[in-house]
Amino acid sequence: MDDEMRPGEISVALPAEFDAGLYFIGRIRTPWSSRAECPRRGAHDGPLCRIEVDERWWPALRGLEGRRFIQALYFMHQARRDLLVQTPRGRETPLGTFALRSPVRPNPIASSVVQIEAIEHGTVIARGFDCMDGTPLIDIKPQD
């Protein structure tokens, strides 16, 4: 995690308790082991990645066969959560967190529309991710 503050950035103390809970339903396997290696946006011609769904959720994959795209929601578990204003790399002017696609946000939830290449025994092989290897999966939705 990159905890270094850049010029113009503002942080806030986080609340003591969470308001809700989530069930991670699996993990996303990608070729990137650090945030610095991840692409800014995933591409449908990018590397093959794997959505490894936990076995208890395998029946929920029924009906995805034959679909071309899905929307994957995932939790960017290595991201800071306390910045209100950020100065992204390559930008001189600080911007509010909600004006950026940065992973640094109060609830670091990301969404990617990925292209399905195959579904094999509880695993979706897909292209289009931009996250680190081992990123927790929150949900999968059909994208028609």
C-alpha positions as CSV (number, residue, x, y, z in Angstrom):
1,M,0.0,0.0,0.0
2,D,1.3,3.5,-0.9
3,D,0.7,5.6,2.2
4,E,2.9,8.5,1.1
5,M,0.9,11.8,0.8
6,R,1.5,13.8,-2.4
7,P,1.3,17.6,-2.5
8,G,-2.3,18.9,-2.3
9,E,-3.7,15.7,-0.9
10,I,-6.1,15.7,2.1
11,S,-6.9,12.7,4.3
12,V,-9.6,12.1,6.9
13,A,-10.0,9.9,10.0
14,L,-12.0,6.8,9.1
15,P,-15.2,5.8,11.1
16,A,-14.6,3.4,13.9
17,E,-17.2,0.9,12.6
18,F,-18.4,-0.4,9.3
19,D,-22.1,0.1,8.2
20,A,-22.4,-3.2,6.2
21,G,-20.9,-6.5,5.6
22,L,-20.0,-8.4,2.4
23,Y,-19.4,-12.0,1.4
24,F,-16.4,-12.4,-0.9
25,I,-17.5,-15.1,-3.4
26,G,-14.1,-15.8,-4.8
27,R,-10.8,-14.4,-6.0
28,I,-9.5,-12.9,-9.2
29,R,-6.3,-14.3,-10.5
30,T,-4.3,-11.9,-12.7
31,P,-0.6,-11.6,-13.8
32,W,-0.1,-8.5,-11.7
33,S,1.3,-8.8,-8.1
34,S,1.4,-5.0,-7.3
35,R,-0.8,-2.0,-7.9
36,A,2.1,-0.4,-9.9
37,E,2.0,-3.3,-12.4
38,C,-1.8,-3.1,-13.0
39,P,-3.1,-1.4,-16.2
40,R,-5.1,1.8,-15.7
41,R,-8.0,0.0,-17.4
42,G,-8.5,-3.5,-18.5
43,A,-8.7,-4.4,-22.2
44,H,-10.7,-7.1,-23.9
45,D,-7.5,-8.1,-25.7
46,G,-5.5,-8.2,-22.5
47,P,-4.1,-11.2,-20.8
48,L,-6.3,-14.2,-19.7
49,C,-7.3,-13.9,-16.1
50,R,-9.3,-16.3,-13.9
51,I,-12.3,-15.6,-11.7
52,E,-12.1,-18.5,-9.1
53,V,-15.5,-18.7,-7.6
54,D,-15.7,-20.4,-4.1
55,E,-17.3,-23.8,-4.5
56,R,-20.4,-23.0,-2.4
57,W,-21.3,-20.4,-5.1
58,W,-20.7,-22.6,-8.2
59,P,-24.5,-23.2,-8.8
60,A,-24.9,-19.4,-9.2
61,L,-22.8,-19.5,-12.4
62,R,-25.6,-21.5,-14.2
63,G,-26.8,-19.6,-17.2
64,L,-23.6,-17.7,-17.9
65,E,-22.7,-20.3,-20.6
66,G,-23.0,-18.6,-24.0
67,R,-22.8,-15.1,-22.7
68,R,-20.0,-13.0,-24.0
69,F,-19.5,-10.4,-21.3
70,I,-20.1,-10.1,-17.5
71,Q,-19.6,-7.3,-15.1
72,A,-17.4,-8.2,-12.2
73,L,-17.5,-6.3,-8.9
74,Y,-14.4,-6.6,-6.7
75,F,-12.9,-5.2,-3.6
76,M,-9.5,-3.4,-4.0
77,H,-8.2,-4.7,-0.7
78,Q,-4.8,-3.0,-1.0
79,A,-6.1,0.5,-1.5
80,R,-6.0,3.3,1.0
81,R,-9.5,4.5,2.1
82,D,-8.8,7.8,3.8
83,L,-8.1,10.3,1.0
84,L,-10.6,13.1,0.2
85,V,-8.4,14.9,-2.3
86,Q,-5.8,13.2,-4.4
87,T,-3.0,14.2,-6.7
88,P,-2.8,11.3,-9.3
89,R,0.5,10.5,-10.9
90,G,1.1,12.7,-13.9
91,R,-1.4,15.3,-12.8
92,E,-0.5,18.6,-11.1
93,T,-3.9,19.6,-9.9
94,P,-5.4,17.8,-6.9
95,L,-9.0,16.4,-7.4
96,G,-11.7,15.1,-5.1
97,T,-11.8,11.3,-4.8
98,F,-15.3,11.2,-6.3
99,A,-14.0,12.9,-9.5
100,L,-11.4,10.2,-10.1
101,R,-11.4,6.5,-11.0
102,S,-8.6,5.9,-8.5
103,P,-8.7,2.8,-6.3
104,V,-8.2,5.1,-3.3
105,R,-11.7,5.7,-2.0
106,P,-13.8,5.2,1.1
107,N,-15.2,1.9,-0.2
108,P,-12.7,0.6,-2.8
109,I,-15.1,-1.3,-4.9
110,A,-14.3,-1.6,-8.6
111,S,-16.3,-2.8,-11.6
112,S,-15.0,-4.2,-14.9
113,V,-16.9,-5.5,-17.9
114,V,-14.8,-8.5,-18.9
115,Q,-15.0,-10.8,-21.9
116,I,-15.7,-14.4,-21.1
117,E,-13.3,-16.9,-22.9
118,A,-14.4,-20.0,-21.0
119,I,-16.2,-21.4,-17.9
120,E,-14.5,-24.4,-16.4
121,H,-15.5,-26.1,-13.2
122,G,-16.3,-23.0,-11.1
123,T,-13.8,-20.8,-12.8
124,V,-14.5,-18.1,-15.4
125,I,-11.6,-17.4,-17.8
126,A,-11.9,-13.8,-18.9
127,R,-10.0,-10.8,-20.4
128,G,-10.4,-7.2,-19.3
129,F,-9.3,-6.9,-15.7
130,D,-7.1,-4.2,-14.2
131,C,-6.6,-5.6,-10.6
132,M,-4.0,-7.3,-8.6
133,D,-3.7,-11.1,-8.3
134,G,-5.8,-12.4,-5.4
135,T,-8.3,-9.5,-5.5
136,P,-11.5,-10.5,-3.6
137,L,-14.6,-10.9,-5.8
138,I,-17.9,-9.4,-4.6
139,D,-20.3,-10.2,-7.4
140,I,-20.8,-11.2,-11.1
141,K,-23.6,-9.8,-13.2
142,P,-24.6,-10.5,-16.8
143,Q,-23.7,-7.7,-19.2
144,D,-25.9,-7.9,-22.3
